[in-house]
Amino acid sequence: MNSTIKRIGVLTSGGDAPGMNAAVRAVVRSAAFFSIECIAVYQGYQGLISNNTKQLNARGVNNIINKGGTVLKSARCLEFRTPEGRKKAFETIQKNNIDGLIVIGGDGSFTGAMIFQSEFNIPVIGIPGTIDNDIYGTTHTIGYDTALNTVIEAIDKIRDTAISHNRLFFVEVMGRDAGHIALNTGIGAGAEEILIPEEDMGLDRLLDSLKRSEKSGKSSSIVVIAEGDKTGKNVFEIAEYIEKNLPYYEVRVSVLGHMQRGGSPSCFDRVLASRMGVHAVESIINGKSNVMVGIDDSKMILTPLSQAIKGKSKINKDLIRVSEILTV
Ligand code: ADP
């Protein structure tokens, strides 16, 4: 390919997600395939400011496709939010002769990338890596599928103990602004009710529903709650309210927390990350900038970073309907 891009930088930023390593591997290997050099930037934008960099060749990313987390490390970097910080970051770009930057991260990382691009005119391409699946312009983000499988496995185990003791379990899963994880794992794990940030089902409706199931002969139940569910109450407050009003059940709370981010990436996430990495490198070589690579209907697509950040990834309403029908 004939391109002005001779050397690219790659970094992972913001919350880590399983599959980020597969994306890094794909970026480094695609660069090697197209005979361009690749500089790994460690610790996200922090490493760009402090010049924490290393050139990687195709062999430098051996044996990472199966690893969770990110071998490039990630960081939340306050300094990059300042013009002075970004100026230092650009000095690193110049020192290393980097012609374009690939940023693997979430919407915060893309916001930073967009500002950086507008200030210094350096081509940037985003690859969506976040377990929350809350980015517009892609039906799946890297890490989401693995997180779903991790949560399902955990809830299956909780179900075993719930059944043995006639217990009602409230399981909190990640998702401050988006209910994708809660809704999908709730259906997949056969939860009684699912509470998400996008829809307000209300505590009384939850109570009625649980009373109905108790009458219909259910001796144990699982309710999946997203961190940011619309009732505005946290999982402990919800559990307390239900326990007061439903003495039949022993109520327990389980907050799954950070284990949802970890683990070896699923096959889906590895393939997705590999495709996105290849597509990101091809796009930057072809003169694209300020866009995010995404997947839609199994095809790779590009969306302007500004839209990816501002647009809302919508919850699938049919999933809400299905979950309501199946808790009959
Ligand atoms: P995520 O990418 O997972 O959404 P964050 O919101 O923490 O994670 O963003 C990651 C990093 O991106 C921040 O630590 C910061 O360095 C950079 N960033 C986020 N928002 C901005 C902004 N408005 N301006 C400049 N940099 C930003």
py3Dmol code that shows the C-alpha trace and the ligand (Angstrom):
import py3Dmol

protein = """\
ATOM      1  CA  MET A   1       0.000   0.000   0.000  1.00  0.00           C
ATOM      2  CA  ASN A   2       1.194   3.490  -0.842  1.00  0.00           C
ATOM      3  CA  SER A   3       0.659   5.690   2.195  1.00  0.00           C
ATOM      4  CA  THR A   4       2.220   8.547   4.140  1.00  0.00           C
ATOM      5  CA  ILE A   5       1.852   6.399   7.247  1.00  0.00           C
ATOM      6  CA  LYS A   6       5.187   4.749   8.000  1.00  0.00           C
ATOM      7  CA  ARG A   7       4.901   4.370  11.756  1.00  0.00           C
ATOM      8  CA  ILE A   8       1.884   4.068  14.029  1.00  0.00           C
ATOM      9  CA  GLY A   9       1.415   4.177  17.780  1.00  0.00           C
ATOM     10  CA  VAL A  10      -1.032   1.972  19.684  1.00  0.00           C
ATOM     11  CA  LEU A  11      -2.308   2.329  23.239  1.00  0.00           C
ATOM     12  CA  THR A  12      -5.018   0.969  25.540  1.00  0.00           C
ATOM     13  CA  SER A  13      -6.837   3.494  27.702  1.00  0.00           C
ATOM     14  CA  GLY A  14      -9.617   3.765  30.302  1.00  0.00           C
ATOM     15  CA  GLY A  15     -11.259   0.671  31.763  1.00  0.00           C
ATOM     16  CA  ASP A  16      -9.568  -2.550  30.671  1.00  0.00           C
ATOM     17  CA  ALA A  17     -11.528  -5.259  28.879  1.00  0.00           C
ATOM     18  CA  PRO A  18     -10.807  -8.865  27.887  1.00  0.00           C
ATOM     19  CA  GLY A  19      -9.773  -8.958  24.248  1.00  0.00           C
ATOM     20  CA  MET A  20      -7.737  -5.740  24.341  1.00  0.00           C
ATOM     21  CA  ASN A  21      -4.585  -7.873  23.971  1.00  0.00           C
ATOM     22  CA  ALA A  22      -6.017  -9.606  20.924  1.00  0.00           C
ATOM     23  CA  ALA A  23      -6.628  -6.124  19.456  1.00  0.00           C
ATOM     24  CA  VAL A  24      -3.067  -4.980  20.242  1.00  0.00           C
ATOM     25  CA  ARG A  25      -1.727  -8.170  18.636  1.00  0.00           C
ATOM     26  CA  ALA A  26      -3.837  -7.571  15.538  1.00  0.00           C
ATOM     27  CA  VAL A  27      -2.666  -3.958  15.235  1.00  0.00           C
ATOM     28  CA  VAL A  28       1.019  -4.881  15.629  1.00  0.00           C
ATOM     29  CA  ARG A  29       0.810  -7.832  13.233  1.00  0.00           C
ATOM     30  CA  SER A  30      -1.188  -5.916  10.598  1.00  0.00           C
ATOM     31  CA  ALA A  31       1.359  -3.108  10.750  1.00  0.00           C
ATOM     32  CA  ALA A  32       4.118  -5.671  10.144  1.00  0.00           C
ATOM     33  CA  PHE A  33       2.088  -7.182   7.297  1.00  0.00           C
ATOM     34  CA  PHE A  34       1.804  -3.792   5.580  1.00  0.00           C
ATOM     35  CA  SER A  35       5.493  -3.009   6.280  1.00  0.00           C
ATOM     36  CA  ILE A  36       4.927  -0.159   8.676  1.00  0.00           C
ATOM     37  CA  GLU A  37       6.456   0.168  12.115  1.00  0.00           C
ATOM     38  CA  CYS A  38       4.489   0.008  15.335  1.00  0.00           C
ATOM     39  CA  ILE A  39       5.277   1.755  18.607  1.00  0.00           C
ATOM     40  CA  ALA A  40       3.503   0.446  21.711  1.00  0.00           C
ATOM     41  CA  VAL A  41       2.607   3.184  24.190  1.00  0.00           C
ATOM     42  CA  TYR A  42       2.312   1.904  27.768  1.00  0.00           C
ATOM     43  CA  GLN A  43      -0.249   3.108  30.358  1.00  0.00           C
ATOM     44  CA  GLY A  44      -2.553   4.874  27.941  1.00  0.00           C
ATOM     45  CA  TYR A  45      -2.252   8.637  27.604  1.00  0.00           C
ATOM     46  CA  GLN A  46       0.033   8.702  30.655  1.00  0.00           C
ATOM     47  CA  GLY A  47       2.657   6.833  28.641  1.00  0.00           C
ATOM     48  CA  LEU A  48       2.188   9.211  25.745  1.00  0.00           C
ATOM     49  CA  ILE A  49       2.986  12.117  28.063  1.00  0.00           C
ATOM     50  CA  SER A  50       6.011  10.430  29.695  1.00  0.00           C
ATOM     51  CA  ASN A  51       7.300   8.725  26.507  1.00  0.00           C
ATOM     52  CA  ASN A  52       6.801   5.238  27.933  1.00  0.00           C
ATOM     53  CA  THR A  53       7.105   3.540  24.565  1.00  0.00           C
ATOM     54  CA  LYS A  54       8.659   0.540  22.859  1.00  0.00           C
ATOM     55  CA  GLN A  55       8.779  -0.584  19.267  1.00  0.00           C
ATOM     56  CA  LEU A  56       7.090  -3.939  18.759  1.00  0.00           C
ATOM     57  CA  ASN A  57       7.506  -6.327  15.868  1.00  0.00           C
ATOM     58  CA  ALA A  58       5.213  -9.223  14.931  1.00  0.00           C
ATOM     59  CA  ARG A  59       6.986 -11.526  17.413  1.00  0.00           C
ATOM     60  CA  GLY A  60       6.624  -8.982  20.220  1.00  0.00           C
ATOM     61  CA  VAL A  61       2.958  -9.901  20.603  1.00  0.00           C
ATOM     62  CA  ASN A  62       3.358 -13.678  20.783  1.00  0.00           C
ATOM     63  CA  ASN A  63       1.170 -15.530  23.297  1.00  0.00           C
ATOM     64  CA  ILE A  64      -1.091 -12.647  24.322  1.00  0.00           C
ATOM     65  CA  ILE A  65      -4.248 -13.416  22.309  1.00  0.00           C
ATOM     66  CA  ASN A  66      -5.619 -15.542  25.161  1.00  0.00           C
ATOM     67  CA  LYS A  67      -4.777 -13.143  27.999  1.00  0.00           C
ATOM     68  CA  GLY A  68      -7.235 -10.916  29.876  1.00  0.00           C
ATOM     69  CA  GLY A  69      -6.441  -7.328  30.889  1.00  0.00           C
ATOM     70  CA  THR A  70      -3.991  -5.395  28.736  1.00  0.00           C
ATOM     71  CA  VAL A  71      -0.258  -6.040  28.428  1.00  0.00           C
ATOM     72  CA  LEU A  72       0.154  -2.377  27.443  1.00  0.00           C
ATOM     73  CA  LYS A  73      -1.448  -1.416  30.801  1.00  0.00           C
ATOM     74  CA  SER A  74      -4.098   1.238  31.071  1.00  0.00           C
ATOM     75  CA  ALA A  75      -4.431   4.406  33.102  1.00  0.00           C
ATOM     76  CA  ARG A  76      -6.813   7.212  33.856  1.00  0.00           C
ATOM     77  CA  CYS A  77      -4.711  10.246  33.037  1.00  0.00           C
ATOM     78  CA  LEU A  78      -5.806  13.645  34.342  1.00  0.00           C
ATOM     79  CA  GLU A  79      -2.880  15.468  32.736  1.00  0.00           C
ATOM     80  CA  PHE A  80      -4.074  14.530  29.238  1.00  0.00           C
ATOM     81  CA  ARG A  81      -7.221  16.550  29.944  1.00  0.00           C
ATOM     82  CA  THR A  82      -5.065  19.715  29.995  1.00  0.00           C
ATOM     83  CA  PRO A  83      -3.584  21.470  26.920  1.00  0.00           C
ATOM     84  CA  GLU A  84      -0.118  21.309  28.577  1.00  0.00           C
ATOM     85  CA  GLY A  85      -0.421  17.547  29.031  1.00  0.00           C
ATOM     86  CA  ARG A  86      -1.483  17.027  25.429  1.00  0.00           C
ATOM     87  CA  LYS A  87       1.416  19.208  24.245  1.00  0.00           C
ATOM     88  CA  LYS A  88       3.833  16.859  26.060  1.00  0.00           C
ATOM     89  CA  ALA A  89       2.035  13.914  24.482  1.00  0.00           C
ATOM     90  CA  PHE A  90       2.558  15.424  21.049  1.00  0.00           C
ATOM     91  CA  GLU A  91       6.254  15.837  21.787  1.00  0.00           C
ATOM     92  CA  THR A  92       6.405  12.049  22.298  1.00  0.00           C
ATOM     93  CA  ILE A  93       4.634  11.594  18.969  1.00  0.00           C
ATOM     94  CA  GLN A  94       7.267  13.783  17.297  1.00  0.00           C
ATOM     95  CA  LYS A  95      10.223  12.180  19.107  1.00  0.00           C
ATOM     96  CA  ASN A  96       9.119   8.725  17.955  1.00  0.00           C
ATOM     97  CA  ASN A  97       8.161   9.831  14.420  1.00  0.00           C
ATOM     98  CA  ILE A  98       4.641   8.469  14.897  1.00  0.00           C
ATOM     99  CA  ASP A  99       2.375   9.305  11.915  1.00  0.00           C
ATOM    100  CA  GLY A 100      -0.901   8.021  13.336  1.00  0.00           C
ATOM    101  CA  LEU A 101      -2.376   6.705  16.575  1.00  0.00           C
ATOM    102  CA  ILE A 102      -4.699   3.786  17.305  1.00  0.00           C
ATOM    103  CA  VAL A 103      -6.574   4.129  20.595  1.00  0.00           C
ATOM    104  CA  ILE A 104      -8.237   1.088  22.136  1.00  0.00           C
ATOM    105  CA  GLY A 105     -10.673   2.212  24.839  1.00  0.00           C
ATOM    106  CA  GLY A 106     -14.074   3.635  25.672  1.00  0.00           C
ATOM    107  CA  ASP A 107     -15.837   6.930  25.050  1.00  0.00           C
ATOM    108  CA  GLY A 108     -13.571   8.897  27.429  1.00  0.00           C
ATOM    109  CA  SER A 109     -10.514   7.703  25.533  1.00  0.00           C
ATOM    110  CA  PHE A 110     -12.173   8.614  22.219  1.00  0.00           C
ATOM    111  CA  THR A 111     -12.982  12.113  23.517  1.00  0.00           C
ATOM    112  CA  GLY A 112      -9.311  12.576  24.381  1.00  0.00           C
ATOM    113  CA  ALA A 113      -8.271  11.210  20.968  1.00  0.00           C
ATOM    114  CA  MET A 114     -10.592  13.596  19.150  1.00  0.00           C
ATOM    115  CA  ILE A 115      -9.321  16.655  21.018  1.00  0.00           C
ATOM    116  CA  PHE A 116      -5.714  15.546  20.426  1.00  0.00           C
ATOM    117  CA  GLN A 117      -6.399  15.084  16.724  1.00  0.00           C
ATOM    118  CA  SER A 118      -7.984  18.532  16.400  1.00  0.00           C
ATOM    119  CA  GLU A 119      -5.096  20.238  18.197  1.00  0.00           C
ATOM    120  CA  PHE A 120      -2.184  18.545  16.415  1.00  0.00           C
ATOM    121  CA  ASN A 121      -3.705  17.133  13.262  1.00  0.00           C
ATOM    122  CA  ILE A 122      -2.445  13.632  13.983  1.00  0.00           C
ATOM    123  CA  PRO A 123      -4.594  10.875  12.433  1.00  0.00           C
ATOM    124  CA  VAL A 124      -6.421   8.806  15.084  1.00  0.00           C
ATOM    125  CA  ILE A 125      -8.523   5.650  14.847  1.00  0.00           C
ATOM    126  CA  GLY A 126     -10.560   4.262  17.753  1.00  0.00           C
ATOM    127  CA  ILE A 127     -11.180   0.614  18.590  1.00  0.00           C
ATOM    128  CA  PRO A 128     -14.007   0.137  21.119  1.00  0.00           C
ATOM    129  CA  GLY A 129     -12.807  -1.851  24.114  1.00  0.00           C
ATOM    130  CA  THR A 130     -15.188  -1.869  27.065  1.00  0.00           C
ATOM    131  CA  ILE A 131     -17.270  -4.558  28.752  1.00  0.00           C
ATOM    132  CA  ASP A 132     -20.335  -2.278  28.972  1.00  0.00           C
ATOM    133  CA  ASN A 133     -21.162  -2.305  25.244  1.00  0.00           C
ATOM    134  CA  ASP A 134     -22.268   1.322  25.615  1.00  0.00           C
ATOM    135  CA  ILE A 135     -20.735   2.755  22.445  1.00  0.00           C
ATOM    136  CA  TYR A 136     -22.700   3.878  19.430  1.00  0.00           C
ATOM    137  CA  GLY A 137     -21.504   2.639  16.034  1.00  0.00           C
ATOM    138  CA  THR A 138     -20.919  -1.004  16.899  1.00  0.00           C
ATOM    139  CA  THR A 139     -23.269  -3.756  17.989  1.00  0.00           C
ATOM    140  CA  HIS A 140     -20.475  -5.252  20.090  1.00  0.00           C
ATOM    141  CA  THR A 141     -17.509  -3.762  21.917  1.00  0.00           C
ATOM    142  CA  ILE A 142     -14.420  -5.828  22.732  1.00  0.00           C
ATOM    143  CA  GLY A 143     -14.830  -7.503  26.119  1.00  0.00           C
ATOM    144  CA  TYR A 144     -18.619  -7.452  26.260  1.00  0.00           C
ATOM    145  CA  ASP A 145     -19.137 -11.065  25.204  1.00  0.00           C
ATOM    146  CA  THR A 146     -16.539 -12.336  27.674  1.00  0.00           C
ATOM    147  CA  ALA A 147     -18.145 -10.326  30.475  1.00  0.00           C
ATOM    148  CA  LEU A 148     -21.558 -11.817  29.625  1.00  0.00           C
ATOM    149  CA  ASN A 149     -20.122 -15.329  29.891  1.00  0.00           C
ATOM    150  CA  THR A 150     -18.360 -14.528  33.162  1.00  0.00           C
ATOM    151  CA  VAL A 151     -21.563 -13.164  34.671  1.00  0.00           C
ATOM    152  CA  ILE A 152     -23.659 -16.111  33.473  1.00  0.00           C
ATOM    153  CA  GLU A 153     -21.204 -18.541  35.045  1.00  0.00           C
ATOM    154  CA  ALA A 154     -21.322 -16.655  38.348  1.00  0.00           C
ATOM    155  CA  ILE A 155     -25.136 -16.485  38.402  1.00  0.00           C
ATOM    156  CA  ASP A 156     -25.408 -20.211  37.613  1.00  0.00           C
ATOM    157  CA  LYS A 157     -23.350 -20.876  40.728  1.00  0.00           C
ATOM    158  CA  ILE A 158     -25.455 -18.493  42.796  1.00  0.00           C
ATOM    159  CA  ARG A 159     -28.559 -20.314  41.545  1.00  0.00           C
ATOM    160  CA  ASP A 160     -27.283 -23.580  43.049  1.00  0.00           C
ATOM    161  CA  THR A 161     -27.142 -22.074  46.510  1.00  0.00           C
ATOM    162  CA  ALA A 162     -30.389 -20.102  46.007  1.00  0.00           C
ATOM    163  CA  ILE A 163     -32.315 -23.315  45.252  1.00  0.00           C
ATOM    164  CA  SER A 164     -30.833 -25.182  48.197  1.00  0.00           C
ATOM    165  CA  HIS A 165     -31.969 -22.576  50.724  1.00  0.00           C
ATOM    166  CA  ASN A 166     -35.174 -21.011  49.344  1.00  0.00           C
ATOM    167  CA  ARG A 167     -33.261 -17.818  48.905  1.00  0.00           C
ATOM    168  CA  LEU A 168     -33.953 -14.708  46.918  1.00  0.00           C
ATOM    169  CA  PHE A 169     -30.708 -13.381  45.470  1.00  0.00           C
ATOM    170  CA  PHE A 170     -30.110  -9.862  44.234  1.00  0.00           C
ATOM    171  CA  VAL A 171     -27.106  -9.928  41.933  1.00  0.00           C
ATOM    172  CA  GLU A 172     -25.541  -6.598  40.979  1.00  0.00           C
ATOM    173  CA  VAL A 173     -23.716  -6.534  37.655  1.00  0.00           C
ATOM    174  CA  MET A 174     -21.724  -3.753  35.968  1.00  0.00           C
ATOM    175  CA  GLY A 175     -23.512  -1.109  33.925  1.00  0.00           C
ATOM    176  CA  ARG A 176     -23.760   2.382  35.401  1.00  0.00           C
ATOM    177  CA  ASP A 177     -25.358   3.888  32.305  1.00  0.00           C
ATOM    178  CA  ALA A 178     -26.211   0.856  30.193  1.00  0.00           C
ATOM    179  CA  GLY A 179     -28.239  -2.248  30.970  1.00  0.00           C
ATOM    180  CA  HIS A 180     -26.846  -4.502  28.225  1.00  0.00           C
ATOM    181  CA  ILE A 181     -25.003  -6.808  30.624  1.00  0.00           C
ATOM    182  CA  ALA A 182     -27.932  -7.004  33.071  1.00  0.00           C
ATOM    183  CA  LEU A 183     -30.559  -7.582  30.404  1.00  0.00           C
ATOM    184  CA  ASN A 184     -28.686 -10.252  28.473  1.00  0.00           C
ATOM    185  CA  THR A 185     -27.301 -12.141  31.457  1.00  0.00           C
ATOM    186  CA  GLY A 186     -30.656 -11.845  33.209  1.00  0.00           C
ATOM    187  CA  ILE A 187     -32.357 -13.626  30.314  1.00  0.00           C
ATOM    188  CA  GLY A 188     -29.458 -16.033  29.813  1.00  0.00           C
ATOM    189  CA  ALA A 189     -29.327 -17.022  33.463  1.00  0.00           C
ATOM    190  CA  GLY A 190     -33.119 -17.224  33.795  1.00  0.00           C
ATOM    191  CA  ALA A 191     -33.498 -14.354  36.270  1.00  0.00           C
ATOM    192  CA  GLU A 192     -36.898 -13.591  37.736  1.00  0.00           C
ATOM    193  CA  GLU A 193     -36.576  -9.854  37.208  1.00  0.00           C
ATOM    194  CA  ILE A 194     -34.034  -7.528  35.643  1.00  0.00           C
ATOM    195  CA  LEU A 195     -33.475  -3.908  36.663  1.00  0.00           C
ATOM    196  CA  ILE A 196     -31.651  -1.641  34.208  1.00  0.00           C
ATOM    197  CA  PRO A 197     -30.790   2.076  33.923  1.00  0.00           C
ATOM    198  CA  GLU A 198     -32.912   2.585  30.793  1.00  0.00           C
ATOM    199  CA  GLU A 199     -36.328   1.552  32.159  1.00  0.00           C
ATOM    200  CA  ASP A 200     -37.956   2.302  35.476  1.00  0.00           C
ATOM    201  CA  MET A 201     -39.843  -0.760  36.585  1.00  0.00           C
ATOM    202  CA  GLY A 202     -40.373   0.591  40.117  1.00  0.00           C
ATOM    203  CA  LEU A 203     -39.974  -1.207  43.410  1.00  0.00           C
ATOM    204  CA  ASP A 204     -43.669  -1.970  43.818  1.00  0.00           C
ATOM    205  CA  ARG A 205     -43.854  -3.723  40.482  1.00  0.00           C
ATOM    206  CA  LEU A 206     -40.831  -5.754  41.478  1.00  0.00           C
ATOM    207  CA  LEU A 207     -42.487  -6.643  44.760  1.00  0.00           C
ATOM    208  CA  ASP A 208     -45.742  -7.645  43.030  1.00  0.00           C
ATOM    209  CA  SER A 209     -43.861  -9.784  40.574  1.00  0.00           C
ATOM    210  CA  LEU A 210     -41.931 -11.583  43.299  1.00  0.00           C
ATOM    211  CA  LYS A 211     -45.145 -12.143  45.283  1.00  0.00           C
ATOM    212  CA  ARG A 212     -46.770 -13.628  42.205  1.00  0.00           C
ATOM    213  CA  SER A 213     -43.896 -16.027  41.641  1.00  0.00           C
ATOM    214  CA  GLU A 214     -43.930 -17.085  45.247  1.00  0.00           C
ATOM    215  CA  LYS A 215     -47.669 -17.873  44.927  1.00  0.00           C
ATOM    216  CA  SER A 216     -47.040 -19.784  41.717  1.00  0.00           C
ATOM    217  CA  GLY A 217     -44.720 -22.121  43.597  1.00  0.00           C
ATOM    218  CA  LYS A 218     -41.246 -20.661  43.140  1.00  0.00           C
ATOM    219  CA  SER A 219     -39.150 -21.292  46.202  1.00  0.00           C
ATOM    220  CA  SER A 220     -36.093 -19.359  45.103  1.00  0.00           C
ATOM    221  CA  SER A 221     -35.457 -16.485  42.746  1.00  0.00           C
ATOM    222  CA  ILE A 222     -32.726 -14.402  41.206  1.00  0.00           C
ATOM    223  CA  VAL A 223     -33.026 -10.707  40.404  1.00  0.00           C
ATOM    224  CA  VAL A 224     -30.291  -9.135  38.270  1.00  0.00           C
ATOM    225  CA  ILE A 225     -29.675  -5.441  38.866  1.00  0.00           C
ATOM    226  CA  ALA A 226     -27.421  -3.119  36.856  1.00  0.00           C
ATOM    227  CA  GLU A 227     -25.264  -0.810  38.996  1.00  0.00           C
ATOM    228  CA  GLY A 228     -27.090   2.244  37.736  1.00  0.00           C
ATOM    229  CA  ASP A 229     -30.641   0.933  37.700  1.00  0.00           C
ATOM    230  CA  LYS A 230     -33.399   3.498  37.262  1.00  0.00           C
ATOM    231  CA  THR A 231     -34.992   3.162  40.727  1.00  0.00           C
ATOM    232  CA  GLY A 232     -32.012   5.212  41.956  1.00  0.00           C
ATOM    233  CA  LYS A 233     -31.585   2.818  44.880  1.00  0.00           C
ATOM    234  CA  ASN A 234     -28.562   0.606  45.317  1.00  0.00           C
ATOM    235  CA  VAL A 235     -28.801  -3.171  45.443  1.00  0.00           C
ATOM    236  CA  PHE A 236     -28.680  -3.274  49.273  1.00  0.00           C
ATOM    237  CA  GLU A 237     -31.528  -0.749  49.626  1.00  0.00           C
ATOM    238  CA  ILE A 238     -33.635  -2.684  47.122  1.00  0.00           C
ATOM    239  CA  ALA A 239     -32.943  -5.970  48.904  1.00  0.00           C
ATOM    240  CA  GLU A 240     -33.862  -4.429  52.253  1.00  0.00           C
ATOM    241  CA  TYR A 241     -37.163  -3.113  50.897  1.00  0.00           C
ATOM    242  CA  ILE A 242     -38.099  -6.482  49.417  1.00  0.00           C
ATOM    243  CA  GLU A 243     -37.050  -8.399  52.544  1.00  0.00           C
ATOM    244  CA  LYS A 244     -39.311  -6.219  54.699  1.00  0.00           C
ATOM    245  CA  ASN A 245     -42.263  -6.895  52.446  1.00  0.00           C
ATOM    246  CA  LEU A 246     -41.639 -10.503  51.527  1.00  0.00           C
ATOM    247  CA  PRO A 247     -40.748 -12.432  54.682  1.00  0.00           C
ATOM    248  CA  TYR A 248     -41.069 -15.857  53.028  1.00  0.00           C
ATOM    249  CA  TYR A 249     -37.690 -15.565  51.328  1.00  0.00           C
ATOM    250  CA  GLU A 250     -34.258 -15.308  52.866  1.00  0.00           C
ATOM    251  CA  VAL A 251     -32.794 -12.398  50.923  1.00  0.00           C
ATOM    252  CA  ARG A 252     -29.112 -12.232  49.961  1.00  0.00           C
ATOM    253  CA  VAL A 253     -27.079  -9.765  47.915  1.00  0.00           C
ATOM    254  CA  SER A 254     -24.153 -10.578  45.666  1.00  0.00           C
ATOM    255  CA  VAL A 255     -22.146  -7.787  44.018  1.00  0.00           C
ATOM    256  CA  LEU A 256     -20.071  -9.326  41.254  1.00  0.00           C
ATOM    257  CA  GLY A 257     -17.741  -6.326  40.904  1.00  0.00           C
ATOM    258  CA  HIS A 258     -14.412  -6.318  39.122  1.00  0.00           C
ATOM    259  CA  MET A 259     -14.278 -10.053  38.384  1.00  0.00           C
ATOM    260  CA  GLN A 260     -16.553  -9.121  35.459  1.00  0.00           C
ATOM    261  CA  ARG A 261     -13.671  -7.329  33.748  1.00  0.00           C
ATOM    262  CA  GLY A 262     -11.192 -10.169  34.011  1.00  0.00           C
ATOM    263  CA  GLY A 263     -10.542 -13.540  32.483  1.00  0.00           C
ATOM    264  CA  SER A 264      -9.444 -15.019  29.218  1.00  0.00           C
ATOM    265  CA  PRO A 265     -11.380 -13.485  26.285  1.00  0.00           C
ATOM    266  CA  SER A 266     -14.111 -15.547  24.623  1.00  0.00           C
ATOM    267  CA  CYS A 267     -13.630 -16.754  21.052  1.00  0.00           C
ATOM    268  CA  PHE A 268     -16.104 -14.091  19.902  1.00  0.00           C
ATOM    269  CA  ASP A 269     -14.068 -11.300  21.520  1.00  0.00           C
ATOM    270  CA  ARG A 270     -10.786 -12.622  20.114  1.00  0.00           C
ATOM    271  CA  VAL A 271     -12.189 -12.745  16.586  1.00  0.00           C
ATOM    272  CA  LEU A 272     -13.843  -9.337  16.968  1.00  0.00           C
ATOM    273  CA  ALA A 273     -10.633  -7.784  18.323  1.00  0.00           C
ATOM    274  CA  SER A 274      -8.590  -9.370  15.533  1.00  0.00           C
ATOM    275  CA  ARG A 275     -10.918  -8.023  12.860  1.00  0.00           C
ATOM    276  CA  MET A 276     -11.067  -4.569  14.428  1.00  0.00           C
ATOM    277  CA  GLY A 277      -7.273  -4.402  14.738  1.00  0.00           C
ATOM    278  CA  VAL A 278      -6.741  -5.296  11.094  1.00  0.00           C
ATOM    279  CA  HIS A 279      -9.450  -2.894   9.968  1.00  0.00           C
ATOM    280  CA  ALA A 280      -8.050  -0.049  12.092  1.00  0.00           C
ATOM    281  CA  VAL A 281      -4.585  -0.397  10.542  1.00  0.00           C
ATOM    282  CA  GLU A 282      -5.993  -0.651   7.017  1.00  0.00           C
ATOM    283  CA  SER A 283      -8.120   2.445   7.669  1.00  0.00           C
ATOM    284  CA  ILE A 284      -5.267   4.585   8.964  1.00  0.00           C
ATOM    285  CA  ILE A 285      -3.072   3.531   6.026  1.00  0.00           C
ATOM    286  CA  ASN A 286      -5.919   4.503   3.683  1.00  0.00           C
ATOM    287  CA  GLY A 287      -5.987   8.017   5.085  1.00  0.00           C
ATOM    288  CA  LYS A 288      -8.955   7.672   7.454  1.00  0.00           C
ATOM    289  CA  SER A 289      -8.911   9.585  10.724  1.00  0.00           C
ATOM    290  CA  ASN A 290     -11.213  10.553  13.589  1.00  0.00           C
ATOM    291  CA  VAL A 291     -13.274   7.408  13.127  1.00  0.00           C
ATOM    292  CA  MET A 292     -14.015   4.324  15.203  1.00  0.00           C
ATOM    293  CA  VAL A 293     -14.003   0.800  13.855  1.00  0.00           C
ATOM    294  CA  GLY A 294     -17.200  -1.093  14.638  1.00  0.00           C
ATOM    295  CA  ILE A 295     -19.136  -4.184  13.711  1.00  0.00           C
ATOM    296  CA  ASP A 296     -22.671  -4.243  12.351  1.00  0.00           C
ATOM    297  CA  ASP A 297     -24.403  -7.309  10.982  1.00  0.00           C
ATOM    298  CA  SER A 298     -21.048  -9.078  10.906  1.00  0.00           C
ATOM    299  CA  LYS A 299     -19.500  -6.344   8.712  1.00  0.00           C
ATOM    300  CA  MET A 300     -16.764  -3.921   9.714  1.00  0.00           C
ATOM    301  CA  ILE A 301     -17.924  -0.298   9.624  1.00  0.00           C
ATOM    302  CA  LEU A 302     -16.482   3.117  10.458  1.00  0.00           C
ATOM    303  CA  THR A 303     -18.273   5.763  12.534  1.00  0.00           C
ATOM    304  CA  PRO A 304     -16.989   9.299  13.213  1.00  0.00           C
ATOM    305  CA  LEU A 305     -15.610   9.450  16.763  1.00  0.00           C
ATOM    306  CA  SER A 306     -17.915  12.405  17.492  1.00  0.00           C
ATOM    307  CA  GLN A 307     -20.959  10.211  16.794  1.00  0.00           C
ATOM    308  CA  ALA A 308     -19.567   7.202  18.638  1.00  0.00           C
ATOM    309  CA  ILE A 309     -19.190   9.363  21.734  1.00  0.00           C
ATOM    310  CA  LYS A 310     -22.477  11.264  21.574  1.00  0.00           C
ATOM    311  CA  GLY A 311     -24.756   8.595  20.145  1.00  0.00           C
ATOM    312  CA  LYS A 312     -26.541   6.274  22.548  1.00  0.00           C
ATOM    313  CA  SER A 313     -26.254   2.526  22.206  1.00  0.00           C
ATOM    314  CA  LYS A 314     -29.890   1.518  22.514  1.00  0.00           C
ATOM    315  CA  ILE A 315     -31.222  -1.303  24.597  1.00  0.00           C
ATOM    316  CA  ASN A 316     -33.043  -3.990  22.613  1.00  0.00           C
ATOM    317  CA  LYS A 317     -36.705  -3.605  23.644  1.00  0.00           C
ATOM    318  CA  ASP A 318     -37.524  -7.086  22.440  1.00  0.00           C
ATOM    319  CA  LEU A 319     -35.266  -8.445  25.176  1.00  0.00           C
ATOM    320  CA  ILE A 320     -37.395  -6.661  27.790  1.00  0.00           C
ATOM    321  CA  ARG A 321     -40.538  -8.222  26.296  1.00  0.00           C
ATOM    322  CA  VAL A 322     -38.949 -11.683  26.197  1.00  0.00           C
ATOM    323  CA  SER A 323     -37.825 -11.432  29.802  1.00  0.00           C
ATOM    324  CA  GLU A 324     -41.335 -10.372  30.899  1.00  0.00           C
ATOM    325  CA  ILE A 325     -42.949 -13.284  29.061  1.00  0.00           C
ATOM    326  CA  LEU A 326     -40.527 -15.846  30.428  1.00  0.00           C
ATOM    327  CA  THR A 327     -41.055 -14.920  34.060  1.00  0.00           C
ATOM    328  CA  VAL A 328     -44.709 -15.984  33.878  1.00  0.00           C
TER     329      VAL A 328
END
"""
ligand_1 = """\
27
ADP
P -13.013 5.078 28.975
O -12.160 5.307 27.779
O -13.059 3.635 29.376
O -14.377 5.736 28.855
P -12.149 7.236 30.790
O -13.431 7.986 30.739
O -11.487 7.093 32.114
O -12.264 5.744 30.237
O -11.122 7.938 29.795
C -9.808 7.444 29.628
C -8.822 8.585 29.515
O -9.140 9.392 28.369
C -8.831 9.574 30.683
O -8.079 9.115 31.777
C -8.211 10.809 30.045
O -6.802 10.701 30.025
C -8.746 10.743 28.617
N -9.909 11.641 28.499
C -11.190 11.398 28.857
N -11.970 12.466 28.659
C -11.155 13.431 28.155
C -11.326 14.795 27.766
N -12.524 15.391 27.828
N -10.246 15.474 27.313
C -9.031 14.896 27.237
N -8.794 13.631 27.616
C -9.820 12.907 28.063
"""
view = py3Dmol.view(width=600, height=400)
view.addModel(protein, "pdb")
view.setStyle({"model": 0}, {"cartoon": {"style": "trace"}})
view.addModel(ligand_1, "xyz")
view.setStyle({"model": 1}, {"stick": {}})
view.zoomTo()
view.show()
